[in-house]
């Protein structure tokens, strides 16, 4: 007996040696750990370690799978969604997670006093949400309710097929309302925080490290193979790259420094994967010359996207001829292609043969080496092919936004990463009343009509066909924006060492699936 | 003398007040604000946020409120980092920057002055020219080149040191080597050239000639008589240099992941995080003003020809 006790004692001492730490090079210091107050991929990666919503992401496909919810039903008109929570599911402090807490969490996100940036995901879809968020409707008007302690139900404005994908997003997070009530603004500090995800926050030293330890009360704790998540914040691509190649971190979420892109591409642990994200330019259509569709098409047709992605960006970006990337169930229009001769003809038709008489135009972009190189490439190409003068205007982010919002540009660089897998999440931006993104003021009533029609259709191929019709008008008829390329996600991770990590379209990698081989 | 000291010290307060006032208004002139987003926040939400942070009040009221808060030692909430306030960031980050800065400055002083002495006493020798060449290189090469080069050589190729991290942040003592070396270089270079020039000038003065005539040994002449006078420019330089170096070099701190104040200087401006910007400006100003003050007083002790009345 004594020998057994001794053996067990020695084993316990050795156990820490078997603890598996997963070290992540995350990018900048997070703005906050409160899921309702954030909007970036940096914060999203941390959120995925600490919290879980009704649904979570399948590690291989990024499709929605059950998280806090165990099952769901939807009414035949696709407007009423009912979720059943897992039995006995609790927070990391043992308090049961109830359907009422889901209700209160979503209402907190919508509450105008919270100031949630991503409340728009809820206001776009849930009945009564937009009014409450804008302060014009009551809290009780939001169509969310707890039917009992384990059953949560809500009504949507339109039969959105992307609801399941959407509720994975942190805007729909289930937050510990009891902890927030107790600690207020300080609820996210390590000494106060309570979470329901696979890990719990243990330590947070700003600009230094965030450590999360395995949550034994997570409903799927039995399958979680990692013991700790360690997040290192850094703004420097070079530093994270060096940390990775030296083995100081296991997963580098940031791209390699541009000078090292070619060296990185040779590495087997540098994984790129098409992403549901688009890099494009906006045209200012409120004044000449880009109020003329022929000029817009000419500019778009006279560049070489393959050359751009191969010689300038160089990490496998995909030339884009439509705005929405192709993905399961959606086939985008072919676009107008590239044809220098045709472009010159269009310019002549528009009254600028050989570029004569064409005013000097500006490309507005936010400070970044990549945006600069791309803009310079276009400047050169347009000068060579169309004979026009293009000037570059580089501004830092906040100034750039300001300038954009008052249409003080001719061409403006922009990018968009999808929040969920549906064409609406791309095409809603070009509705004529979308003053958030549509700074070029693209305006086609037929486009608006088709988009609204599609968005209220039942899920299925017909719905996507109508979206495609709308996109055809946007791209092939009006060319209201200039698609350039689709992003690829860039990650460094050794999949010979780590299993359960897969490149996918949304670049989401749940930690409960990751294990050391 | 005491009266001068007190008067000088009290004079710091109006200067600080002016700095705070000008900064407060100037940062609000830049386009955009802390809550500008690509997808603009809905009007009601923006209004609520602005009300929460008193941004809806007239500027002069906000200013008054801010001054009262400062007097209570409260630098306010960060507009960008929602979970902590400005005091927290500064109190956590400043020690790291200060330690990095002090280590670098001490090393720079030691190496710089020694190099200066050696170069000056062996003027126009090979040693002199090579030290000054190293100094010029040190001043010319930017830190964002030196840092990554050191990291590549010592951390990646030779595998002798960790790439990044900081001793005060649970790193080993080895993490201090590269950031300190990088940050020391330009200060060492400047101090070497400065001390060399100043010592050379002092070497030619009458009182040194007298000391030599008296038969004093070279080291006594150097350390007892020359340095005190020759190092006056160094002392002048040290004031602003100290303030500069202890409030964090954004380049060195970013590259080597030193969790200091440097990164907040730039990031807060980009984010239009008014309170954090003001916090960093106040810290920098206070340190700079105090250091200049100390330098002024030190002058009086170092050079008997200077007197304050």
Interface residues (C-beta under 8 A of the other chain):
Chain A: X28 X29 X31 X32 X33 X34 X37 X39 X112 X113 X115 X116 X117 X119 X120 X123 X133 X134 X135 X185 X186 X188 X189 X205 X206 X207 X208 X209 X232 X234 X235 X236 X238 X239 X242 X243 X245 X246 X248 X396 X397 X398 X399 X401 X402 X403 X405 X435 X436 X437
Chain B: X30 X31 X32 X33 X36 X37 X38 X39 X40 X41 X42 X43 X44 X45 X48 X49 X52 X80 X81 X82 X83 X84 X88 X89 X92 X93 X148 X151 X152 X155 X156 X159 X162 X163 X164 X166 X169 X170 X254 X255 X256 X257 X259 X260 X263 X267 X270 X271 X272
